[in-house]
Amino acid sequence: MGIKGFEKFSLLDYDDKVSATLFFSNCNMRCPFCHNSSLVLGKDEAEDIPYEDVMDYLRKRRNVVDAVTISGGEPTLVKNLKEFITEIKELGYLVKLDTNGTHPEVVKDLLDNNLLDYIAMDIKNSEEKYSLTAGRVIDMEKIKETISIIMNSKLDYEFRTTLIKEHHDLNDMKGILKLIKGAKKYRLQKFVDHGTCIEDGLHEVEEKVAKEFLEVFKGSIDDVSLRGY
């Protein structure tokens, strides 16, 4: 299935839950700040983590772990994702999906089948600069469709943007607000360069500036805050 990473115990990936996090390889974006570059670029030469090993662990940890976070890469590209999540749900776990929003039909199908409990969607930038920040030409209609599907669902969700000094300014925040106005939850995330990004030489947005960005969303989004600052 292309499972390249398996964090068995996390308190960070799913708010207020103990989560096991799975990282799938491959992505249809090339965000320069992506810290999972080996997964995105297909350069992770490690063997896939066997599906049965993951399921064996989850069967044994049902009294310790609350949820499973499906991340990447971009998990909506994974073949048989629906069947995989179905098996996880049958074990009694909550399931969170991390997605870039480029496959609204996959997200809708998972929601229609009650296979998700939480969705986190990355909002890369304002519409005008989305493709630049994503590193690929992006179909914005698909991004907007996924945003709409998520916001009109009854699910817990969050939108989030990793702030990059070279990519984001105040006008971009105003553009992002146009995309997600009325959302329940939005996080402006601090960029941390772990030395594994697709592009070198990128910088975090200073906290003072990040707080100015935050003001753009107050009053238009119920729950908005900085993450990592």
Beta strands, then each sheet from edge to edge (+ up, - down):
strand 1: 3-10
strand 2: 19-24
strand 3: 67-71
strand 4: 94-99
strand 5: 118-122
strand 6: 156-163
strand 7: 185-190
strand 8: 223-227
sheet 1: 1+ 2- 3- 4- 5- 6- 7- 8-
end
